[in-house]
Amino acid sequence: MICDQLAHLESRRRALENQLELLHSGKWWHVGTDEAAEQRMLEELKEIRNELAHVQSGMRSNRNVR
């Protein structure tokens, strides 16, 4: 379960980082300004990183319980 959750979050993170690269190179189609699109992507990346940290800290605390 946790491994699936981590894999999903990592996949989302990689996809967003690829989109950001395309945006910076002018090859990503989006609605609105480049700055607004970049801000949305960066906010989503921040959320993903927070979720990853939360899951990983839970994994660490579970190891310490054993």
Protein Blocks (a to p, Z undefined) as FASTA:
>chain_A
ZZmmmmmmmmmmmmmmmmmmmmmnopaccedjfklmmmmmmmmmmmmmmmmmmmmmmmmm
mmmmZZ
